[in-house]
Amino acid sequence: MSYLLENNETLSFGLKRITLELIDKSVFNLAKGNGSFNEDIHDTRKNFKKIRTVQRLIRSNIGEESFQIENSFYRDAGRTLSDLRDSTVLILTFDKLLKKSELEMSNFDFSVFKNFLIEKHKTIRIAKSKKSAVINSLSTDLLLARSRVFDWPLSGDDFKLIKKNLQKIYEQGRHYMYAVFSEAIKENVHEWRKRVKDLWYAMRILSNLWPEIMSPLVVLLGKLSDALGDANDLFLLKERIISNQSKFKDDQHTRELINFIDRRIIDLLREARSIGRKVYSEDSKYFVGRMQNYFEIWRSEYNPLKYSSV
């Protein structure tokens, strides 16, 4: 099916079904050998993040102990693959940055640093080959995690199953948005991006409630996530440049590049601020109340009307 709730299933069943499908896709990604290992790793890490959002939505229902066990598992599983993904992102981010700054940087030679990033990526990719013990172990652990989904104490079709936790997700996003407005440091940007992704994935799950209203919100959250993600990647690239200054011809090369990165980060965060103020313009209780109304209306549309021909 897909990463959204269907009207022919209860809310509890739908959330379990979504989680199981994501686990199955992840196991398949790790097992197949079609030469797209980077993409498979990227998709698998996204699946883990989506699963963690589902778990945050039902945190109150499955209990804190169970939540911590599952959340830690998918967080750590994602981290085992993060070095490969990060090395890929660094290359893509660097290429995108140079393209963006083509006029300003046309007289600079960054080939040594670029080759350094490529060689680093190759080394990590070989270490994380499909036949590695890490990948095999993770696939086994995912199958065990799949069996635990059936034990989640989750049942029924009441929006209250997710209401409290959805409100918390919205509140956390709002909190870190203002933290970034106050101090746009890497840690605050990273935290806001994580909370934006939670709300984005949650809205994707609920997007069938009222597509005409929900779809634009999903698109807006996707743009916000992309802007914060690009800023976060630039923070990572900046750190890598500073820690490897010997890979550049001279200090002017690194200084000009870092200055351009800083200006680009400011532009991205300005874009994020504009979108974020729209997304988080409501008080959390009103936002969640609106989602509950959409859900109840959506459900009622499938109840037969009382009709008499007399």
Helices and strands as residue ranges (DSSP letters): H 11-31, H 37-57, H 59-62, H 64-100, H 111-127, H 133-149, H 160-182, H 186-205, H 211-242, G 245-247, H 251-279, H 284-300
